[in-house]
Amino acid sequence: MLDRSYHDGVTVIRLAREPANVMDTDLSLALAGALEECDARADTCAIVLTGSGTVFSAGVDLFRVLDGGREYLETFIPALGRLFEAAGSVGVPLVAAVNGHAIAGGCVLACACDFRILTSEGATIGLPELRVGVPFPSAALAAVCARVPRRFQREAILLGRIYDPAGALERGLVDELADPDRVLPRAIEVARELGSVPRPVFDVTKRQLASAGWGELGAGGGADPFAAEVAALWGASETGMRVRGYLEHTLGKKPAS
């Protein structure tokens, strides 16, 4: 599910879940725990998060959502929120080596990182949640709004555009492009550079940026006023119908009833 390697103070965490590194409860909790564990290690100066093959992450495992229904969502939605919050709150630098496609929750996960490097070839990235018919958990929307310039937020979020590397760079979904064989090495370089900043200084600056960028979306802590509404929408029968239609249209695969 997760592979780790170590590079002179930089921990690389690689998503390794078939198919397409899609997120379910187990992966969300495992990755959140791995981030928190690395953050607590004195010998870790930075973390790089990457995917496998040609996929960073295709987002939420929608088949699990349909199969598990409301009971599954009661554990999954909080687990996904914990993951995004962990990514946004680790005190050491977190760099995304976006090696391939990063769709929906995969794009959000990249946005939750402090710096994002995308392969310059063969990848797409975007936020089609509203096109699928599901709302954003507040922590996810906060992560996106903290990174994407305001002038592009409505296009990226409300219209759910999917971008090629050049379009993603222009709209702030990523910070830099690199040749496919340079994505991970470049991410490690950036992570090491950011990791040279004293940890308490980086940590407080990161929290300051988050507070300034996340505003009323609840990133500062406290009860999430949208949590119940979001969970209810994810579990609604109409949402399930839209998800089924989306999967059939995009994957040509009809989910089980």
Backbone bond lengths (Angstrom), bond angles and torsions (degrees), N, CA, C in turn:
res aa  C-N    CA-C-N  psi(-1)  N-CA   C-N-CA  omega(-1)  CA-C   N-CA-C  phi
1 M - - - 1.460 - - 1.527 111.38 -
2 L 1.353 116.29 -43.09 1.458 122.96 176.40 1.523 109.22 -134.88
3 D 1.315 116.36 135.08 1.457 121.78 173.05 1.515 108.44 -115.45
4 R 1.337 116.48 143.59 1.461 120.52 179.67 1.519 110.26 -124.86
5 S 1.309 115.08 146.35 1.454 121.43 171.09 1.522 107.94 -142.71
6 Y 1.327 116.12 160.37 1.460 120.74 -172.18 1.517 110.02 -126.92
7 H 1.327 115.77 135.42 1.458 121.83 -174.00 1.528 109.30 -136.86
8 D 1.331 115.83 79.93 1.463 121.13 176.76 1.524 112.70 49.37
9 G 1.310 116.07 58.11 1.454 121.06 176.11 1.513 114.88 95.79
10 V 1.329 116.93 -14.40 1.466 121.40 177.79 1.525 108.43 -102.14
11 T 1.318 116.54 122.00 1.458 121.41 176.33 1.526 109.28 -95.22
12 V 1.320 116.56 125.22 1.468 121.80 176.04 1.523 108.01 -100.24
13 I 1.318 115.69 122.71 1.462 122.04 175.51 1.520 107.42 -109.00
14 R 1.327 115.84 121.18 1.459 120.91 -178.39 1.531 109.71 -110.50
15 L 1.333 115.55 125.63 1.457 120.20 173.49 1.523 108.56 -69.64
16 A 1.320 116.96 129.85 1.466 121.38 -176.82 1.513 109.21 -141.60
17 R 1.316 116.21 59.56 1.461 120.91 179.67 1.518 109.36 -121.64
18 E 1.299 115.90 124.42 1.473 120.72 175.35 1.523 109.64 -87.13
19 P 1.341 116.43 142.26 1.455 126.62 -3.70 1.522 111.60 -94.14
20 A 1.310 116.94 145.16 1.463 124.18 167.22 1.521 114.56 59.92
21 N 1.352 116.44 24.34 1.464 120.48 177.69 1.522 112.72 53.91
22 V 1.342 116.21 37.77 1.458 119.26 179.13 1.527 109.93 -71.55
23 M 1.315 115.51 151.19 1.460 121.95 -172.00 1.525 110.96 -95.21
24 D 1.317 115.20 126.28 1.454 121.42 169.46 1.521 107.28 -125.00
25 T 1.321 116.68 -172.57 1.463 119.59 -177.87 1.519 111.36 -60.49
26 D 1.332 116.98 -46.03 1.458 120.54 -175.81 1.528 111.61 -63.53
27 L 1.326 117.23 -46.20 1.460 119.25 -179.36 1.524 110.52 -65.64
28 S 1.327 117.30 -41.81 1.465 120.29 -179.48 1.522 111.21 -59.84
29 L 1.328 116.04 -46.46 1.464 119.11 -179.63 1.519 111.81 -69.19
30 A 1.334 117.05 -38.43 1.466 120.18 179.47 1.515 110.89 -63.76
31 L 1.337 116.85 -44.14 1.459 119.88 -178.71 1.522 111.15 -69.96
32 A 1.333 117.48 -40.65 1.466 119.81 176.38 1.524 110.07 -59.02
33 G 1.332 116.37 -44.90 1.458 120.24 179.20 1.513 112.70 -63.73
34 A 1.340 116.80 -39.74 1.462 120.51 179.51 1.525 110.71 -64.93
35 L 1.328 116.91 -41.36 1.466 120.31 178.06 1.520 110.94 -62.84
36 E 1.320 116.19 -44.97 1.465 120.06 -179.64 1.527 111.12 -65.74
37 E 1.321 116.66 -38.49 1.463 120.46 178.58 1.519 111.25 -64.88
38 C 1.324 116.35 -45.84 1.472 119.77 178.60 1.521 111.40 -62.70
39 D 1.317 115.96 -38.96 1.460 120.71 -179.93 1.525 111.17 -62.21
40 A 1.337 116.22 -31.24 1.463 120.51 -177.56 1.531 113.10 -82.55
41 R 1.313 116.96 -10.25 1.470 120.35 -176.86 1.532 110.31 -82.65
42 A 1.307 115.64 129.63 1.466 119.85 -179.59 1.519 112.12 -69.23
43 D 1.348 117.56 -23.13 1.454 120.57 -177.72 1.526 112.94 -91.07
44 T 1.323 117.35 6.66 1.459 121.25 178.00 1.516 109.26 -105.33
45 C 1.324 116.57 118.94 1.464 120.03 178.73 1.522 111.53 -97.78
46 A 1.339 117.65 -18.56 1.465 121.24 -179.23 1.519 108.83 -166.99
47 I 1.334 115.20 163.36 1.458 122.45 -179.57 1.516 108.64 -128.13
48 V 1.329 116.24 138.86 1.464 122.45 172.30 1.523 107.59 -115.64
49 L 1.315 115.52 131.23 1.463 121.66 178.25 1.517 109.06 -112.50
50 T 1.326 116.51 127.53 1.458 120.21 -178.67 1.528 109.83 -142.19
51 G 1.336 115.62 175.28 1.453 121.20 -179.94 1.513 111.95 -113.20
52 S 1.329 115.58 -161.76 1.462 121.48 -176.92 1.519 109.97 -123.23
53 G 1.318 115.87 143.09 1.459 120.30 176.97 1.511 112.08 61.46
54 T 1.326 116.90 -124.36 1.458 121.48 -178.34 1.523 112.12 -106.03
55 V 1.339 116.83 17.33 1.463 120.42 -177.38 1.532 109.64 -131.15
56 F 1.312 115.32 129.77 1.463 121.03 169.00 1.523 107.59 -80.44
57 S 1.316 116.76 -62.27 1.463 122.16 170.39 1.520 108.77 -165.78
58 A 1.333 115.90 136.06 1.463 121.08 177.81 1.518 112.10 -89.00
59 G 1.337 117.72 10.77 1.454 120.98 174.60 1.510 113.86 94.27
60 V 1.316 115.68 -152.42 1.462 122.20 -175.05 1.528 110.95 -70.83
61 D 1.325 115.48 142.28 1.462 121.57 174.66 1.531 108.12 -74.94
62 L 1.324 116.22 90.24 1.461 121.06 -175.21 1.527 112.52 -68.09
63 F 1.325 117.16 -27.14 1.459 119.19 176.32 1.529 110.75 -64.81
64 R 1.339 116.90 -39.73 1.466 120.18 176.33 1.525 110.54 -64.28
65 V 1.329 116.76 -38.08 1.464 120.88 178.63 1.526 109.94 -60.78
66 L 1.336 116.22 -46.19 1.464 119.71 -179.17 1.528 111.42 -67.31
67 D 1.328 116.17 -42.54 1.463 119.64 -177.50 1.532 111.66 -68.83
68 G 1.333 116.61 -39.17 1.461 120.34 -173.76 1.512 114.89 -85.48
69 G 1.340 116.86 -24.78 1.457 120.18 178.09 1.516 113.19 63.75
70 R 1.323 114.83 -154.38 1.461 120.62 -174.92 1.535 112.48 -61.82
71 E 1.330 116.79 -37.72 1.466 119.28 -178.95 1.524 110.72 -61.32
72 Y 1.324 117.04 -43.25 1.463 120.53 178.11 1.525 111.06 -65.27
73 L 1.328 116.99 -41.74 1.458 121.05 -177.81 1.520 112.23 -62.92
74 E 1.330 117.58 -27.11 1.456 120.59 178.84 1.522 112.21 -62.54
75 T 1.321 116.57 -27.73 1.468 119.67 176.01 1.528 111.63 -99.49
76 F 1.329 117.03 -33.17 1.461 119.38 -173.89 1.529 112.94 -71.36
77 I 1.330 117.86 -47.34 1.466 119.96 -177.13 1.534 111.48 -58.60
78 P 1.344 119.64 -46.91 1.467 118.90 175.98 1.532 112.72 -63.16
79 A 1.345 117.41 -36.55 1.463 120.27 179.52 1.526 110.91 -64.88
80 L 1.327 116.44 -42.07 1.456 120.46 178.46 1.521 110.41 -65.10
81 G 1.327 116.96 -41.65 1.456 120.06 176.67 1.514 112.04 -61.85
82 R 1.345 116.09 -40.13 1.463 119.24 178.34 1.521 110.66 -62.58
83 L 1.328 117.16 -38.94 1.461 120.21 179.40 1.524 111.19 -61.79
84 F 1.323 117.37 -50.05 1.460 120.10 -178.42 1.527 111.12 -64.74
85 E 1.314 116.35 -37.17 1.457 119.62 178.17 1.528 111.23 -67.94
86 A 1.336 116.76 -38.84 1.457 120.27 177.64 1.524 110.86 -63.74
87 A 1.333 115.99 -43.94 1.463 119.60 179.14 1.523 111.06 -61.90
88 G 1.327 115.79 -36.88 1.451 119.22 -177.88 1.507 114.84 -81.21
89 S 1.329 117.21 -12.37 1.460 119.14 -172.99 1.522 114.67 -117.09
90 V 1.334 119.22 -7.35 1.467 118.49 178.18 1.525 108.80 -58.69
91 G 1.314 116.13 138.42 1.460 119.91 -174.37 1.508 114.92 -78.19
92 V 1.343 116.85 -18.98 1.468 119.80 176.55 1.524 108.71 -91.37
93 P 1.328 117.74 158.58 1.467 120.03 179.18 1.527 111.44 -61.26
94 L 1.325 115.29 140.11 1.456 122.76 177.78 1.527 107.62 -123.11
95 V 1.317 116.02 116.57 1.465 121.99 -175.91 1.524 108.74 -113.89
96 A 1.325 116.29 133.47 1.459 121.56 177.26 1.519 109.96 -95.22
97 A 1.327 116.53 120.96 1.464 122.63 170.89 1.528 105.90 -97.96
98 V 1.320 115.60 89.45 1.461 121.06 -172.87 1.521 107.89 -82.11
99 N 1.318 115.09 92.71 1.457 122.93 -171.24 1.523 113.64 -78.80
100 G 1.349 117.58 -11.90 1.457 120.52 -177.33 1.510 110.27 -169.73
101 H 1.306 116.24 -152.14 1.459 121.49 -173.66 1.531 111.31 -57.14
102 A 1.331 115.12 135.91 1.464 122.06 178.04 1.524 107.01 -135.31
103 I 1.306 115.85 96.72 1.456 121.72 -171.43 1.527 110.37 -114.91
104 A 1.330 115.76 139.76 1.465 122.67 175.65 1.534 109.92 53.71
105 G 1.343 117.72 -116.91 1.453 120.00 -179.14 1.515 113.39 -59.00
106 G 1.334 117.39 -27.53 1.459 119.84 175.48 1.510 112.04 -66.24
107 C 1.327 116.22 -38.25 1.455 121.46 175.72 1.520 110.08 -67.42
108 V 1.335 116.86 -42.16 1.462 120.73 177.72 1.524 110.31 -59.99
109 L 1.323 116.85 -43.50 1.461 120.68 -179.69 1.525 110.69 -60.52
110 A 1.325 116.65 -41.40 1.464 119.26 176.33 1.523 110.84 -63.33
111 C 1.335 116.23 -42.97 1.464 120.24 -179.64 1.521 112.00 -63.12
112 A 1.326 117.30 -28.49 1.455 120.64 -179.55 1.533 112.26 -72.70
113 C 1.324 116.73 -12.62 1.460 120.91 179.11 1.532 110.31 -82.34
114 D 1.318 115.82 161.64 1.464 120.86 -176.31 1.520 113.02 -77.45
115 F 1.308 116.91 -27.52 1.472 121.43 179.07 1.515 106.81 -149.46
116 R 1.359 115.61 140.20 1.459 119.87 -172.51 1.522 110.67 -129.92
117 I 1.321 115.90 123.59 1.460 122.07 178.81 1.518 107.77 -116.44
118 L 1.326 115.78 124.12 1.465 122.10 -175.78 1.520 110.23 -111.50
119 T 1.320 116.12 140.99 1.456 119.80 173.60 1.523 109.92 -58.92
120 S 1.302 115.98 142.05 1.467 120.36 -176.66 1.518 112.56 -83.45
121 E 1.333 117.33 -4.96 1.465 120.46 -176.55 1.527 111.25 -134.83
122 G 1.332 114.84 139.49 1.455 121.35 167.27 1.511 116.53 69.53
123 A 1.325 118.29 24.46 1.456 120.05 -179.65 1.520 110.47 -128.32
124 T 1.320 115.87 150.09 1.456 122.51 171.63 1.523 108.08 -126.74
125 I 1.337 115.21 152.87 1.448 119.86 -177.75 1.521 108.30 -148.62
126 G 1.320 116.43 141.02 1.453 118.60 179.74 1.507 112.64 173.75
127 L 1.335 114.83 179.79 1.455 122.85 -171.08 1.532 110.57 -127.37
128 P 1.333 118.15 78.24 1.467 120.09 -176.09 1.536 114.54 -86.84
129 E 1.334 118.09 19.52 1.466 120.27 -175.44 1.532 112.74 -51.81
130 L 1.331 117.26 -48.29 1.458 119.24 -176.96 1.526 111.46 -67.88
131 R 1.317 117.74 -30.18 1.454 120.68 175.84 1.522 110.95 -68.84
132 V 1.329 116.05 -33.35 1.464 120.04 175.41 1.528 109.80 -70.77
133 G 1.323 115.31 -33.50 1.457 119.63 -179.78 1.508 114.30 106.15
134 V 1.353 116.98 21.73 1.467 120.40 179.26 1.529 109.13 -121.38
135 P 1.338 117.23 150.49 1.458 120.51 178.89 1.522 111.22 -84.87
136 F 1.320 115.56 165.34 1.457 121.90 174.61 1.525 109.85 -85.50
137 P 1.330 119.20 130.84 1.465 118.51 163.14 1.534 108.65 -57.49
138 S 1.314 116.96 147.21 1.465 119.90 -173.89 1.521 112.60 -58.53
139 A 1.338 117.18 -39.23 1.460 119.39 -179.72 1.525 111.18 -63.91
140 A 1.338 116.78 -33.42 1.460 120.54 178.54 1.523 110.91 -69.72
141 L 1.315 117.03 -47.33 1.456 120.44 -179.87 1.518 111.04 -64.24
142 A 1.315 116.75 -36.82 1.456 120.57 177.46 1.521 111.27 -62.34
143 A 1.330 117.20 -41.77 1.463 120.91 179.56 1.520 111.04 -61.59
144 V 1.327 116.64 -41.97 1.464 120.57 179.90 1.523 110.52 -66.45
145 C 1.325 116.33 -47.25 1.466 120.01 -176.61 1.530 112.20 -66.43
146 A 1.319 116.61 -24.68 1.460 119.85 177.68 1.518 112.35 -73.40
147 R 1.337 117.37 -18.87 1.464 120.57 -175.73 1.523 113.28 -110.92
148 V 1.309 117.39 -39.84 1.465 120.65 -174.31 1.524 109.45 -84.19
149 P 1.325 118.56 127.11 1.466 120.42 178.80 1.525 111.36 -54.70
150 R 1.318 115.91 145.20 1.459 121.17 -174.77 1.523 112.53 -54.49
151 R 1.328 117.41 -36.70 1.468 119.63 -175.85 1.527 112.78 -66.90
152 F 1.351 117.00 -16.81 1.461 120.40 179.33 1.527 113.10 -107.16
153 Q 1.325 117.98 -5.06 1.458 119.78 -172.77 1.522 112.78 -63.99
154 R 1.315 117.64 -43.31 1.463 119.14 -176.80 1.526 111.27 -67.99
155 E 1.303 116.90 -37.49 1.464 119.70 176.81 1.518 110.46 -64.03
156 A 1.332 115.63 -48.71 1.467 120.08 -174.95 1.521 111.64 -69.74
157 I 1.347 117.06 -38.86 1.465 120.64 -173.34 1.527 111.65 -90.67
158 L 1.325 117.18 -53.02 1.461 119.94 -173.69 1.523 112.37 -75.35
159 L 1.338 116.98 -39.35 1.458 119.57 179.46 1.523 112.49 -87.03
160 G 1.327 117.33 -15.43 1.465 120.97 175.61 1.512 113.92 62.96
161 R 1.318 117.50 38.62 1.462 120.72 -178.64 1.532 111.50 -64.67
162 I 1.328 115.75 147.49 1.461 122.65 172.32 1.524 106.71 -109.21
163 Y 1.336 117.09 128.27 1.457 121.86 -171.09 1.519 112.43 -112.92
164 D 1.324 114.20 150.66 1.457 119.72 167.92 1.527 107.49 -82.46
165 P 1.341 118.79 174.65 1.463 119.48 -175.78 1.527 114.33 -56.24
166 A 1.329 117.77 -43.32 1.465 119.73 -179.10 1.523 110.85 -64.08
167 G 1.331 116.83 -42.59 1.461 120.21 179.04 1.515 112.28 -65.53
168 A 1.327 116.92 -37.35 1.459 121.02 178.79 1.520 111.00 -66.01
169 L 1.319 116.82 -40.46 1.461 120.59 178.51 1.521 110.63 -65.29
170 E 1.315 117.34 -43.68 1.462 121.62 -179.39 1.521 111.53 -60.33
171 R 1.336 117.62 -36.30 1.456 121.67 -174.85 1.520 113.94 -94.90
172 G 1.308 117.39 4.53 1.451 120.39 174.34 1.508 115.61 81.48
173 L 1.342 117.23 10.49 1.460 118.54 175.75 1.523 111.38 -70.22
174 V 1.323 116.89 -24.15 1.463 122.18 174.21 1.530 108.07 -135.91
175 D 1.326 115.62 164.69 1.464 120.80 -177.92 1.514 113.64 -100.48
176 E 1.332 116.24 -21.50 1.462 119.25 -171.93 1.524 109.06 -161.04
177 L 1.335 115.87 150.35 1.463 121.57 172.81 1.521 109.13 -110.20
178 A 1.326 115.28 151.00 1.464 120.23 177.43 1.519 108.99 -144.66
179 D 1.322 116.37 152.88 1.462 119.76 174.46 1.526 108.93 -57.43
180 P 1.332 117.62 149.68 1.472 120.26 -175.14 1.523 114.61 -50.74
181 D 1.322 116.93 -40.74 1.469 119.05 -178.59 1.527 113.29 -81.33
182 R 1.333 115.89 -1.77 1.458 119.83 -179.69 1.524 113.06 -110.34
183 V 1.334 117.79 -3.00 1.462 119.63 -175.04 1.527 111.30 -60.82
184 L 1.320 117.73 -53.34 1.456 120.02 -178.07 1.530 112.10 -68.65
185 P 1.338 119.79 -48.01 1.468 118.30 177.30 1.527 113.03 -57.20
186 R 1.328 116.03 -40.61 1.463 118.96 179.59 1.529 110.23 -66.17
187 A 1.327 117.41 -40.17 1.457 120.25 178.18 1.524 111.49 -61.90
188 I 1.316 116.82 -39.58 1.467 120.26 177.62 1.526 110.45 -65.01
189 E 1.335 116.63 -39.08 1.471 120.41 176.63 1.525 110.89 -60.18
190 V 1.329 116.47 -48.60 1.461 120.56 -179.49 1.526 110.43 -64.41
191 A 1.333 116.57 -41.56 1.464 120.39 179.11 1.524 110.76 -60.76
192 R 1.304 116.33 -42.25 1.463 119.51 179.68 1.528 110.78 -66.35
193 E 1.331 116.31 -38.75 1.467 119.83 177.71 1.532 110.81 -63.33
194 L 1.328 116.18 -47.53 1.461 119.27 178.28 1.525 111.20 -66.09
195 G 1.326 115.94 -33.83 1.455 120.39 -179.28 1.511 113.87 -70.23
196 S 1.325 116.60 -12.65 1.466 119.90 177.10 1.525 111.90 -76.74
197 V 1.327 117.02 -15.29 1.465 121.14 175.13 1.531 108.03 -72.56
198 P 1.309 119.06 136.41 1.474 120.05 178.13 1.524 111.10 -52.59
199 R 1.299 116.14 134.42 1.467 120.42 -173.00 1.527 113.07 -55.22
200 P 1.343 119.22 -47.04 1.470 117.46 -179.39 1.531 112.52 -62.49
201 V 1.326 116.93 -33.54 1.461 120.34 179.85 1.518 110.44 -69.09
202 F 1.331 116.48 -44.60 1.462 119.80 178.05 1.521 110.56 -64.09
203 D 1.320 115.69 -41.95 1.460 120.41 -177.62 1.525 111.41 -60.98
204 V 1.312 117.19 -48.29 1.467 118.94 -177.60 1.521 110.92 -68.63
205 T 1.329 117.34 -36.16 1.463 120.07 178.38 1.523 110.37 -65.93
206 K 1.312 116.30 -40.99 1.461 120.24 178.07 1.523 110.90 -61.69
207 R 1.319 117.01 -42.37 1.459 119.83 179.21 1.527 111.66 -68.44
208 Q 1.320 116.34 -34.47 1.460 119.26 176.27 1.529 110.95 -64.33
209 L 1.332 116.25 -44.90 1.458 120.17 178.11 1.521 111.01 -61.48
210 A 1.321 116.24 -41.90 1.459 120.10 179.77 1.516 111.09 -63.38
211 S 1.308 116.93 -43.44 1.451 120.80 -179.37 1.520 111.07 -63.82
212 A 1.331 116.43 -39.33 1.464 120.23 -179.35 1.514 111.31 -71.43
213 G 1.343 116.99 -34.71 1.454 119.81 -173.12 1.513 114.52 -91.25
214 W 1.342 118.02 -24.91 1.459 119.11 -171.06 1.522 113.28 -94.93
215 G 1.347 116.09 -17.75 1.448 121.40 170.08 1.509 114.40 49.52
216 E 1.322 116.40 -126.65 1.449 122.20 -171.99 1.522 113.34 -85.22
217 L 1.351 117.88 6.10 1.453 119.46 -177.85 1.526 112.79 -80.25
218 G 1.317 117.40 0.02 1.458 119.17 171.20 1.509 115.15 96.37
219 A 1.361 118.58 10.64 1.456 119.40 -178.17 1.521 112.10 -68.98
220 G 1.315 117.60 -17.25 1.451 120.19 -179.70 1.516 113.37 -78.61
221 G 1.319 118.37 -0.58 1.454 121.38 179.27 1.515 111.35 106.22
222 G 1.317 115.95 -177.17 1.449 120.89 -178.56 1.513 112.03 85.27
223 A 1.337 114.95 176.09 1.458 120.31 -177.14 1.523 111.18 -65.86
224 D 1.302 115.35 139.15 1.465 121.37 178.35 1.525 108.35 -85.66
225 P 1.338 118.56 112.95 1.465 120.11 -177.03 1.522 113.83 -68.68
226 F 1.334 116.47 -13.88 1.466 120.37 -177.58 1.525 112.93 -101.36
227 A 1.334 117.98 -3.34 1.467 120.78 -170.20 1.521 112.36 -59.22
228 A 1.327 116.92 -48.36 1.462 119.67 -177.12 1.523 111.31 -65.47
229 E 1.333 115.64 -40.30 1.467 119.56 -179.32 1.526 111.17 -65.47
230 V 1.324 116.17 -43.11 1.464 120.45 179.43 1.525 110.60 -62.84
231 A 1.346 116.49 -45.45 1.463 119.81 -179.53 1.528 110.70 -62.24
232 A 1.338 116.09 -40.33 1.460 119.61 -179.99 1.520 111.34 -64.61
233 L 1.319 116.56 -39.62 1.462 120.21 -179.72 1.526 111.42 -67.52
234 W 1.344 116.55 -40.21 1.465 119.60 177.86 1.534 110.35 -61.02
235 G 1.332 116.85 -35.88 1.454 120.24 -175.33 1.511 115.00 -90.12
236 A 1.325 117.94 -2.99 1.464 120.71 -176.68 1.525 111.10 -68.40
237 S 1.335 116.10 147.17 1.464 120.35 -179.92 1.525 111.32 -62.45
238 E 1.341 116.90 -35.36 1.464 119.80 178.36 1.519 111.01 -63.29
239 T 1.328 115.92 -36.79 1.457 119.86 177.79 1.522 110.34 -64.21
240 G 1.328 116.27 -42.69 1.457 119.87 178.28 1.514 112.09 -59.64
241 M 1.324 117.34 -39.55 1.461 121.15 177.93 1.524 111.20 -63.73
242 R 1.335 115.79 -42.44 1.458 118.98 -179.82 1.521 111.14 -66.88
243 V 1.328 116.03 -39.69 1.463 119.83 178.76 1.527 110.51 -62.99
244 R 1.337 116.44 -42.61 1.466 119.85 178.56 1.533 110.31 -60.62
245 G 1.327 116.13 -44.74 1.457 119.51 179.36 1.510 112.58 -62.77
246 Y 1.316 115.92 -39.39 1.466 120.15 179.02 1.526 110.74 -64.28
247 L 1.331 117.17 -45.19 1.463 120.72 -179.44 1.525 111.30 -64.54
248 E 1.327 116.48 -41.49 1.464 119.62 178.71 1.522 111.02 -64.02
249 H 1.326 116.40 -41.32 1.464 120.68 -176.95 1.525 111.48 -70.68
250 T 1.331 117.44 -44.15 1.466 120.36 -173.29 1.526 113.41 -85.39
251 L 1.338 116.19 -33.13 1.465 119.46 -175.27 1.526 112.78 -108.87
252 G 1.329 116.62 -11.50 1.467 119.82 -176.84 1.507 111.39 64.08
253 K 1.343 116.25 27.68 1.463 120.65 -175.68 1.519 108.11 -128.40
254 K 1.307 117.08 120.37 1.450 121.51 -177.25 1.520 110.34 -86.36
255 P 1.353 117.87 119.57 1.468 119.58 179.08 1.515 110.97 -65.95
256 A 1.316 115.16 155.49 1.458 120.58 176.44 1.521 109.48 -65.83
257 S 1.315 117.16 147.16 1.472 121.34 -179.67 1.523 110.69 -69.14
